[in-house]
Amino acid sequence: MRKALIVGVDYYEHFPNLSGCVNDAYAVKGVLERNADGTLNFPTPRLLAGTGPAQAVSRAELKEAIRELFADDSDIALLYFAGHGYIEEAGGYLCGSDSQTGDDGVALADVMTFVNGSPAKNKVVILDSCHSGVAGNNSLTAGLAEISEGVTILTASTDKQYASETPGGGSGVFTTLLVDALNGAAANLVGSVTPGSAYAHIDQSLGTWGQRPVFKTNVKTFVSLREADSSIDLADLRALTRLFPTPEYQLPLDPSYEPERNGTEPADFPAPDAANNAAFKTLQNYVKVNLARPVGAEHMWHAAMQNKSCELTVLGQHYWSLVDQELI
């Protein structure tokens, strides 16, 4: 069972209203709800959208929803919040629509109490709010995070920074990149998007001197947040160990691997071989995703026609090992 609570608060009774948090919440809900192939990912995620006086998100409602999210022994419990954040010496807060001073919001210390004590196997907290990087920090020791096993925190900014919106407003810079990551920009070759790969995508996309995302985790293995389209067919990927007996093996090629002829070849030129042609197609697919490369030739066609070979790249050797260990 996968559970998600997605919160976006634009309307505030006492703070300046925001313009993109509700849009961001709907965007995150839309991408998380189903995988790229249409299968359910986070079924019926709960959405709290503070759009105006008639649909506000109070502090009490927000806190109770977070408590309920992390109360069950689900496979993944994911919290996403976009709205005002506040920080003071005592810690950080997520502000509901009725917050008046900021420190009357939902304390991040309370959030982390729910998270760290949750029976859920994986707990993921994603915060697109100012000063959100303070989440999980030890209240007594600066620079020290205290999170239990199975917890991952991804925030839009450090504890001292503000979370920026895209030019023209309408969405946050962090969430725009997060949605891109979930849609496949951060997927591995088989299509899995993990919290770590999402963070890497966001981190690469933000400038050195501006808003910086924060990533904290205490997990043995990363869980997949969403399955995007894979870059290569799974059957091709599993053929790595069949085509390459060892990761360092150089596969010899010859003209029989190339199915096309131009009619000017010598009479003794090797004819196309159906089995080799099928293998060559798979090898070319490897080249497209940087799993393999020709040796001593510019392109795979030249390698075949010139009786050269091809080999696995470092990335190809990594995936060879995964296939060999039956991890793929």
N, C-alpha and C positions, 0 to 999 in steps of 0.2 A: 504494500500500500504506500502510495506517495501522496503527501499532503503539502499544500502550498497556501500560504496566506499572503496576499498581495495588497498593499496599501498605498494609495496615492492621495495626498491632501493638498488641495489648492486653496480651499477656503479657511480663513482664520478670522476669528472674531476680534482679536486684539493685535495680531501681527500683520504685516503686509501680506496680501494674498499672493499666491504663486500661480504660474500659468501653465506649467508643463507636467506637473506631478501626476495628475489623473491620466493624462495621455500616456505617460510612461508606464503607469500601472496597467492600463489596458494593453499596451504593447507587450509587456512582459507576460501578462496572462495569455495573450494570443499565441506567443511563441512557445510557452511552456506547456500549454494544454495538450498538444499533440506533437509527436515526432514527425520528421519530414515525410515518412511514408503514410501518415494519416493515423497511425496507431495511437492510442491514448498514452500520455506520458504522466502528467499530473491531472487526473480526472477531477472535473468540477472544482478548480481552485477557488478559494473564498476571496472575494474582492471587496475591499472597503474603499470607497471613493468619496472624498470630501469635496463636493462640487459647489456647495452653497449652503445658506442657512437651513434649507429644508433637507439637506443631505450632508450634514456635518459628521465628522468622525471625532467623537469625544475621547478624552484621555482614558476614561473608564472603559469605554467600548474597545479601544485599541489594546489596552493592557489585558483585558479578559480574552480577547481574540488570540493574542500571543500566548497566553497561558494555555488555552485550549489546543492550540497548534502543537505545542511541545508536550502535551500530556499523554499522548498515545505512543505505543511501541511501533510506529510506522517504519517503513524502510528508509524513507527520507522525509524530513520535516523542513520545509523551506520557507523562510520569511523574507519578503521584499518590502522595503519601506522607502517611499519618496515623499519628502515634505521638509518642514523646518526642523533643524536640529539645534541644540543649545548645549553649551558647555560652561562649567564653572569649576572651582577648585574641588568640589565634591564629586564631579564626574559629568557625564553627558546625558542628554535626554532626547527622546523623540516627541515632538510636539503634536498634540491633537488640536482639533479646530478650536477648542475652548481654552487652550493654554493662554495665560495672561502674562507670566513672567519668564517662561522658558523652563525654569527649574521646577515647575509644576507639571511638566510633561511626564511621560513614562521613562523612568530612569533606566539607562542602559545596564546598570548594575542589576536591576530587577529582570530585565530581558535575559541577561547572561545567567541569572539564577535559574530561570525556566529552562534555558538551553542546556546548561551544564548538568542539570538534574533530570533531563528528559530521558525516557527509556527508548526513544527513537534511535535506530542504528546509525543514522547520519543526520546531522543537524547543520543546515546551511543558512547563514544570515547575510543578506545582501542589503546594504544601506546606501541610498543616494540622498544624503543630507549633509549639511555643513557639520564639520567637526566629528564626523562619524567614525574616524579612525581610532577614536578613544575606546571603542567597543572591545571588550575582552581584556583591557589593560588592568594590571594590578593596581588597586587604589593606593597602596603604600609605596610601591617601588616603581619609579619612572622607567619606561622602556621595557617593562616585563609584562608579557601577556599571560593570562591564566585561563586556559580553556581545557575542557575535559576531552577525552578521546572521542573521536567521531565528529568533532566540531570544526566547521570552516566558516570564516568571516571574510567577506569581500566588501570593501567600502569605497565610496567615491573619492574620499579625500582623507588627509591626515587629521589629527585632532586639532590642528591649528589652522586648517584651511577651510575655505568655502567651496561648496559644490557648484560648478558652473552650468549654465544653460547653453544650448546651441545658439548661434547667431540668429536673432529674430525671435528667440524663445520657442515655446511649444514642446520642448523636451530637454532633458538633461544630457550633457555631454557624456557622462558616465553610462547612463542607461542606453543611450543610442549605440554606444560601442558594445554594451552587454548584449543587446538584442542582435546586433550584427554577429557577435561571437556565437550566440545560441542558434542563429540561422545557418551556421556552417563555417564562418570565418575562422573559428577556433577549433574546428573538428580535426581529429586525426584521420588517417587514411580509411578507417572503417566507419567514420562518421560520428564517433563519440565526442561530445563536448563536456569536459570536466571543469570543475571550479578553477583548477590550476591553469588549464589552457585558456579559459575565459579571461582570467587575470592577465596572462601573458599577452593576449591580444589587446586588452585595454591599456596595459602598461606600455606596449610598443607604440600605441597610437596617440599617447599624450606627450606633450613636450616636457623637456627636462626641468624647466623652471616654473611651470604652471601647476595646475591641480595634479596631484599624484594619488593614485589608488593605493589602498592598503590591503594586504592579504595575510591572514593568519590561519593556520590550520594545525590540527593534531589528529591526523588520520594515518592508517597503515596503507590504504589504497584509496585513490580518488574514485568517487562515484560519478557516473555519467548523469549530467543534468538534462541532456537531450540527445537524441540520435538524429543527426543531420544526414544529408545525402553523402554516401561514401565516394571517395575519389577513384576507387578501383573496385572491380568486382571481387567479391570474397573468394570465388573459385580461383581466380587468377592469383590472389594473394597466397592462397594455400598451396599453389603450385610452386612456390619458391623453392621448397626443399626437394621437389622432384626434378626441377630444371638445374638446380645448383646443389650437388651432393654435399658441399661444404660452403660456408660463407665466403671463403677466399677463392673458390673455384672460378676459373676463367672458362666460360663455355665456348668451345670452338664453333665457328660458323662457316658456312660455305654457300655458294649460289643456290643450292637446293632449298634454302630457307626463304628466299625471296620468290614470291609467286608470280611476279610480273616479268615479262620479257619484251624486248623491243624488236626482235626478229633479226638482229645483226650479230647474234652470238655465234661462236664457232660451233661446228657440228658436234664436238665432243664436250660441249658445255653441259654441266649437270642440269637435268630437268627439275622443275619444282617438285618437291615432295610434300604430300598432303599433311603428314604428321609434323614435318619441320615447319611448314607454313603456319600451322596452328600454334606451334611453340613460338614462332617469330612474332606473331600477332600479340601474344602474351608478353613477350620481351619488350615490344614497342610500347605496350601499356605501362610496363615498369619504367621505361625511360621517361614517359610523360609525367610521372609522379616522383621522379628522382630516386627510384629504387635500383636502377641499373644504368649502365653507360657502355658505349662501345670502347674497345681498347685499340688504340693506334689508328682510329678512323674518326672522321668528323661526325658521321651519322651511322645509324644501324644498317642502312642500305649499303653503304660503302664497306662496312665491316663484313657483311655477308658476301658481297661480290668480290672482295679482295681476300677472302679466306682468313679473316682475322677473328676476333673473339669479343665477348662482352663479359662484364663483371658486375657484381653488386656494389653499390655505393655504401657508405657507412650507414645511411638510413636503411638501405636494403638488407644489410647484414643484421641490423637490429630487428627488422620484421622477420627475417629468416629465423632468428633465434626464437621469436614469439611463436612462429608456426611450428618450429621443431619441438618446443615445449608444450604444444597443443593449447596455447593461450589464445590463439585465434582459430 
